[in-house]
């Protein structure tokens, strides 16, 4: 459980202190909102289906980038405390 709390604390710290992380998080949220709009439709056109797949891929790429930033901060903190 402490690992999860620490993960959340690291994300909050990055949101507060790191402009790039904030930009990635905002873009990730934008993609989430657009995906939700598509998900709320009962039937998607071919174009919307392609757009949905593209948004999911972009969102995952951003999530991976954000995760990498969290891991980098975690390693820095661990090395500083050693």
Beta strands, then each sheet from edge to edge (+ up, - down):
end
